[in-house]
């Protein structure tokens, strides 16, 4: 225990609240003990560490309660924290699901351990596995999900303060969130840089895409070092904007929505404790996660999620896929038809753009070979 906590304990012991100086006959109060001492310790630690429970904002710890809070007009600064689970319905695997997760299906790359594919030291020595995987999962091959468009709807209605994403698939951007709306905590494919600290030349997304799909290992044309997309590998620092923005955003947050993340990777996972003690937190996930560790739960405080204890007052777990959870919340808010129409319209627009792009590529290929556009020679 720190000197500050010890000093606070001595000060608390001298206060009239404990009534220890009144008489020697107060032993009955001392014997009534366990609960009183625990309450004292709870109060002491909470005040010392700034972890006192906040006011109960939700009238009910359910999805309905969250919906009523949003509709009340008191909720104007929603932050979404999202992970790989919001993109699985788009066809992109998450990382840790047994059997189907990315880490469970990397045997073909002969890695020493699954996480090595995102280790910066391993990448510098063996870049081939990462770029082979990048060809499979490269942004632009998938459509945003219901969950992505739900966040876009929050933005359109003036309710979204920011989306903090662990994902590198760029589907938040495809759905209509802009750079200012996003903190891409684990980086992005939008830009790439030479890994040499003496060079750091920047390359565009199109340059990197051409290299990846031509099966060339991207090398810097200035110094010859590897070029890596600006995604954060294990062993690298998160973007500076992650740290500056969280200090501004989370104290102002009045509803935190956490979706599709295991909350196992730090420092991203610790963001749940950055909101005020009164801020409601909604988890939409296939399983509960982010719950308090035993020691913190014992004293009924801490930044971890508390869904089930008798001290729970602000955390709601809705166990479902992210798409189903967002659609259920949209229905309670009266937005379901609007969300369904948005998804249908935007997916149709993406399909139309893809078709035009393919037609253009076919025509360019035909011109280069001298064939008539739209026709191919058949050999019997």
PyMOL commands that set and color helices and strands:
alter all, ss='L'
color gray80, all
select helices_A, chain A and resi 3-14+16-18+27-31+33-49+63-71+84-86+88-90+102-105+107-109+114-118+120-125+128-137+146-156+171-175+179-181+205-213+240-252+268-273+294-298+322-333+336-369
alter helices_A, ss='H'
color red, helices_A
select strands_A, chain A and resi 78-82+160-165+182-184+187-194+202-204+227-231+255-259+280-285+315-319
alter strands_A, ss='S'
color yellow, strands_A
deselect
rebuild
show_as cartoon
